[in-house]
Every structure is written in C-alpha cells, then in structure tokens.
Amino acid sequence: MIPLDFTGKVALVTGVGDNESFAWFIAKSLQAAGAKVALACHPRVMGIVESFLTRDADRESRLLPDGTEFKPVKVLPCNAEYDTMDDVPAEVKSDRRYAKFAEYSIKGTVDAIAAEFGGIDVLIHSVAFGREVTKPLIDTSRKAYHEAMGISAYSLTSMVRAAAPHMANRPGGASVVGLTYVAGERVVPHYGGGMATCKAALQIDAKQLAWFVGDKNIRVNLISAGPYASRAARAINKDFDKLIDHAAEHSPLRRPIGPQEVADSTVFLCSPLASAVTGQILYVDCGYNVMGT
Ligand SMILES: NC(=O)c1ccc[n+]([C@@H]2O[C@H](COP(=O)([O-])OP(=O)(O)OC[C@H]3O[C@@H](n4cnc5c(N)ncnc54)[C@H](O)[C@@H]3O)[C@@H](O)[C@H]2O)c1
C-alpha cells in the first residue's frame, strides 16, 4: 500500500490569507489525507479566513475530494514578525485589530497548538511580505528590505526553533515545508522589495535547518512554486498574467502550474514516501527552472 495516511498527525499551517492562498490548498490536502489541521493566520486576516471557512458562498472552495468540507481543528492568530510577545511594540498591542488577541507570537502559537494536540507532525511555512515588492531592488529602502527579510525569511528559523521540541522523534518523523520562488536563484527583475533576497536566504536557511533538526528526525524542505495568480500576487503586479504566460510558454510542460499541484507535492514531502528527503528544494513549476530563457 502507498503510505499516504496522515490519520493521527497534527499539521500546523501558516499563511492562509484567503481561499486562493497556496496554504489553503495545502491545508485542505493535509486534512483530506487524514491530518488534523490547525491554521495560524496573520491577526489582520483572521476575520477574512473565518468567513471563507463558514460562508455558504465559499462552500465549494472548502470541498474535499470525498465531498466533506475543510474544517481546521483550530484557527489561531500569528504575526510572523514576533518570536515572542515581548517583541510586540506597544502601539501594535494597543491597535484595535490586535488588542482582542492575548497571544499572536510564533512561539506562543506553536506552543498552544502542541499543548492542545499533543505535538506537531507537520509545519507549513507559507508566509511572505515585502512592503516595497513593486519597487525594483535597486530602489528598495533599507527599512523595507529588513522588514521583508524578517517576515519572509527569518520567520522560518523562528518557527522551526519553536516547533522542534514538539516535532522531535514523532512516530515516522516530522516534516517542515516552506514555499520559495525561482527569483531566489535567478534574476526576476519585477520581484522587488528585497523579496528575491528573502527567498535566497530562505533556501540556505532551510538547508541549514535540515541539519540542525535532522537528529530529531525532523525533515525540512522547500517547494519552489511556479508563478500563480493568488489574490496577493495579482494585487502586487497588474501584469502578473503576462508573467504566468511567459513561464508557461517557456516551461517544458508548456502550461502554468495549479495550486493543487503545490499541495499534492507538499503532502508527498510530508509523507513517509519522502522519509529520506531533507534539505531539498522541489521545483513544482512545470520544469521552468531548467530552461535558459
Ligand atoms: N504566488 C506565486 O506566484 C508564488 C510563487 C512561488 C512562491 N510563492 C510563495 O508562496 C507563499 C504563499 O504565497 P501565496 O501566493 O499563497 O500568497 P498569499 O498572499 O495568499 O500568502 C502569503 C501569506 O503570508 C501572510 N503574511 C504576510 N505577512 C505576515 C506576517 N507578518 N505574519 C503572518 N503571516 C503573514 C499573508 O497573510 C498571506 O496569508 C509565499 O511564501 C510566496 O512567496 C508564491
């Protein structure tokens, strides 16, 4: 039998912003494979995510292959800028969108999920933010560059550090998967604000983290996804469709990727089928990365 049964596994998925996020498809697929799925969402999108999880109009986007609906066991707020609540500035704590939550740091969120569900088997990092992503690198401010690095790259290290004690020596091992983009290795001029640098950092960090937690049978891998018009990506770049068309035309498979393909590969990486795979970048991009154009 092919071992793709996640029954009894606990998955913590970050980065669901709406029902088009890669993380939405990943979370659904992990539940479809049998896992209990907890979401950790940016505090400012909690209301939006709750509505996608409950509104009749969005029911279709919640459907799993067996006809049941996606239903996370928990949805917690988590701002990936903060390792603990001690890092949160006073003006953020008093902001009306934050004041209703007592805890939204990485460590607090990870500890809460582990305490409630008895540990963590799967951790998904699908978080990115670049305030000046529409500005080319050469025009990016130092402040925006550092902010992008903290949220989009360092947060993986922070999450793995917080989760490692809860993921150590789980039956069959545990797995961390993050999302990267080819712009971390090759020049994609429009991908600005320091975001390409974030992805380059994320890629070497994932390899280093694989070493640091490998002795606890925790694997760390990244998926390098082809361009996909999530709501956020469309908002960032009005010509995003042209970019997708270009990648599709120049990919060996000559088509764009779909978000379900990223979810399927994530489930593979988290499964016993990938038990010896760690520190790797799996390209889910219809082969675009191998081309010279
Ligand atoms: N869409 C693409 O073309 C593409 C391609 C390759 C890789 N990726 C990567 O995939 C991942 C998910 O992107 P997506 O396309 O699903 O877009 P998305 O906007 O749906 O996901 C990004 C998520 O990051 C969250 N986020 C931003 N700042 C945060 C913070 N401070 N704390 C917590 N969460 C925060 C947002 O709320 C959002 O849910 C990102 O790492 C992105 O770089 C995207």
The ligand as a MOL file (V3000), in Angstrom:
LIG
                    3D

  0  0  0     0  0            999 V3000
M  V30 BEGIN CTAB
M  V30 COUNTS 44 48 0 0 0
M  V30 BEGIN ATOM
M  V30 1 N 2.0000 33.1070 -5.9270 0
M  V30 2 C 3.1610 32.8290 -6.5080 0
M  V30 3 O 3.3510 33.0460 -7.7040 0
M  V30 4 C 4.2670 32.2120 -5.6870 0
M  V30 5 C 5.3110 31.5340 -6.3560 0
M  V30 6 C 6.3250 30.9370 -5.6030 0
M  V30 7 C 6.3000 31.0280 -4.2240 0
M  V30 8 N 5.2780 31.7020 -3.6130 0 CHG=1
M  V30 9 C 5.3020 31.7640 -2.1400 0
M  V30 10 O 4.2080 31.0350 -1.6250 0
M  V30 11 C 3.9060 31.5350 -0.3250 0
M  V30 12 C 2.4290 31.8330 -0.2410 0
M  V30 13 O 2.0710 32.8190 -1.1840 0
M  V30 14 P 0.6330 32.8840 -1.8860 0
M  V30 15 O 0.8860 33.0920 -3.3280 0
M  V30 16 O -0.2030 31.7660 -1.4280 0 CHG=-1
M  V30 17 O 0.0640 34.2970 -1.3860 0
M  V30 18 P -0.7890 34.6590 -0.0940 0
M  V30 19 O -0.7740 36.1500 -0.0120 0
M  V30 20 O -2.0900 34.0010 -0.1340 0
M  V30 21 O 0.0920 34.0650 1.1090 0
M  V30 22 C 1.0220 34.8450 1.8280 0
M  V30 23 C 0.5700 34.8300 3.2690 0
M  V30 24 O 1.5350 35.4900 4.0970 0
M  V30 25 C 0.8030 36.0430 5.1540 0
M  V30 26 N 1.6020 37.0400 5.8700 0
M  V30 27 C 2.1590 38.1770 5.3960 0
M  V30 28 N 2.7910 38.8300 6.3890 0
M  V30 29 C 2.6360 38.0630 7.5170 0
M  V30 30 C 3.0490 38.1940 8.8620 0
M  V30 31 N 3.7620 39.2580 9.2930 0
M  V30 32 N 2.6920 37.2330 9.7450 0
M  V30 33 C 1.9700 36.1640 9.3600 0
M  V30 34 N 1.5460 35.9810 8.0900 0
M  V30 35 C 1.8770 36.9320 7.1780 0
M  V30 36 C -0.4240 36.6550 4.4880 0
M  V30 37 O -1.4500 36.8990 5.4500 0
M  V30 38 C -0.7680 35.5620 3.4940 0
M  V30 39 O -1.6990 34.6850 4.0690 0
M  V30 40 C 4.8020 32.7510 -0.1170 0
M  V30 41 O 5.9750 32.3650 0.5740 0
M  V30 42 C 5.1600 33.1340 -1.5360 0
M  V30 43 O 6.3570 33.8730 -1.6340 0
M  V30 44 C 4.2650 32.2790 -4.2950 0
M  V30 END ATOM
M  V30 BEGIN BOND
M  V30 1 1 1 2
M  V30 2 2 2 3
M  V30 3 1 2 4
M  V30 4 1 4 5
M  V30 5 2 4 44
M  V30 6 2 5 6
M  V30 7 1 6 7
M  V30 8 2 7 8
M  V30 9 1 8 9
M  V30 10 1 8 44
M  V30 11 1 9 10
M  V30 12 1 9 42
M  V30 13 1 10 11
M  V30 14 1 11 12
M  V30 15 1 11 40
M  V30 16 1 12 13
M  V30 17 1 13 14
M  V30 18 2 14 15
M  V30 19 1 14 16
M  V30 20 1 14 17
M  V30 21 1 17 18
M  V30 22 2 18 19
M  V30 23 1 18 20
M  V30 24 1 18 21
M  V30 25 1 21 22
M  V30 26 1 22 23
M  V30 27 1 23 24
M  V30 28 1 23 38
M  V30 29 1 24 25
M  V30 30 1 25 26
M  V30 31 1 25 36
M  V30 32 1 26 27
M  V30 33 1 26 35
M  V30 34 2 27 28
M  V30 35 1 28 29
M  V30 36 1 29 30
M  V30 37 2 29 35
M  V30 38 1 30 31
M  V30 39 2 30 32
M  V30 40 1 32 33
M  V30 41 2 33 34
M  V30 42 1 34 35
M  V30 43 1 36 37
M  V30 44 1 36 38
M  V30 45 1 38 39
M  V30 46 1 40 41
M  V30 47 1 40 42
M  V30 48 1 42 43
M  V30 END BOND
M  V30 END CTAB
M  END
